[in-house]
Amino acid sequence: MNIILMGPPAAGKGTQSELIVKNFAVPHISTGDMFRAAISNKTPLGLKAQEYINAGLLVPDEVTIGLVEERLCQDDCKKGFLLDGFPRTIPQAEALDNMLAKFNRRINAVVLMTADDEVLTERITSRRVCPECGASYNINTKKPKVDGICDVCGHELIQRKDDNAEAFKVRLDAYAKQTFPIAEHYAKQNVLGKVDALQSIEQVFADIKKILLEAK
């Protein structure tokens, strides 16, 4: 099954991605993870992407599309995949449709997570992440066992440069203008399902699972 998980930043896509991967046995393809790895390794692509990410802007299509196509052609994606963070624009969605059509494949289900902007802003400004292993925490709702230290690897936690209210508003505005219209694109293909992301983690996944099990 070929799945896309959509939603504004801080809607909980990472948590739900883990549950989808575990229950549906598909690889999680996150452009965010790909770019963070490239930034950490200081590759030309990573340095270019970092300029946009630090400013709270979407990374341009030309930096993203080739990377995604290369990943989807790998062996572990032959039986399906979960895309998280792509597509973010109509041109990207159309490029993905064309890319999959070359291999007689298509998107089977698109899950759109929805949430209130104010709640998301509080979530993002409270988020702390581990730069070593990628684990994520929230100083209000998901605290580490030792303040400021990752439970998984013991590394010191950080706040990402774009996890502040000003940069986050830019990201939300960009999402509303560029990403949300993709929902209409996939609604026309009858593969779109919506989920309230402000429910409990368990209820959100129950709703997602229902959408995926009903997908063709």
C-alpha positions, -999 to +999 in steps of 0.1 A: +000+000+000+013+035-010+003+060+017+008+097+022+005+113+056-003+150+056-009+177+081+006+209+095+039+209+114+036+196+150+003+177+143+019+145+155+028+130+121+060+114+135+042+095+162+015+083+138+041+073+112+057+049+137+024+033+143+016+030+106+050+014+099+046-010+127+010-021+118+012-020+080+048-031+074+058-002+050+090+019+052+087+054+065+100+079+039+105+113+056+119+142+036+126+159+069+148+130+081+166+130+047+173+167+048+184+166+085+209+138+076+222+158+047+225+189+069+244+170+096+268+156+069+271+192+055+265+180+019+258+206-008+222+196-008+221+198+030+236+232+032+212+245+006+182+230+024+194+244+058+190+280+045+153+274+039+146+253+070+162+278+093+140+305+079+109+283+083+104+280+046+096+250+024+126+235+005+123+242-032+110+214-055+142+210-074+161+201-042+134+176-032+119+157-061+150+138-073+158+127-038+123+113-033+123+094-066+156+078-058+143+066-025+111+052-038+130+031-063+148+012-036+139-024-029+122-019+004+095+003-013+084-023-038+054-034-017+045+000-005+056+030+015+046+058+038+054+093+026+057+120+053+066+155+043+061+150+006+043+162-015+040+197-002+029+215-034+006+208-063+036+205-087+052+180-063+020+160-061+017+159-099+054+149-102+047+121-077+017+109-097+038+109-129+067+092-111+045+063-098+026+060-131+059+051-148+059+019-126+022+013-129+017+024-093-004+050-076-012+065-042-038+043-024-046+065+006-039+100+018-044+108+055-049+144+064-043+153+100-061+185+111-055+207+142-059+243+156-030+267+149-028+279+185-024+244+199+002+236+173+022+267+181+023+257+218+034+222+208+063+234+186+077+260+210+077+233+238+095+207+216+130+195+223+149+170+202+180+149+204+205+158+177+222+124+180+193+099+176+164+121+166+141+113+196+115+141+203+102+154+236+078+181+249+087+200+280+050+201+290+035+168+278+064+144+270+092+152+294+125+132+294+133+112+325+162+136+332+156+172+324+174+182+291+188+147+285+176+121+259+161+089+274+174+069+244+210+078+241+219+102+269+227+131+246+218+167+255+185+179+240+182+210+219+155+233+205+156+235+167+163+269+153+129+269+135+110+258+166+101+293+177+067+312+173+079+335+146+094+309+123+065+286+130+040+311+119+059+314+086+057+276+083+019+275+091+013+302+065+033+284+039+014+252+047-020+269+043-010+285+010+009+256-006+002+223+011-034+223+020-046+226-016-031+191-022-060+177-001-083+188-029-060+172-055-063+138-038-099+142-029-106+143-066-088+109-068-111+096-040-081+086-018-083+113+009-093+107+045-093+133+073-084+128+110-087+151+140-051+153+153-060+167+187-075+135+199-055+110+219-027+092+201-046+060+203-078+075+189-060+093+161-044+060+150-077+041+153-091+067+128-061+064+105-062+026+106-099+027+095-090+049+066-062+026+055-081-006+058-109+008+037-085+020+010-083+002-023 
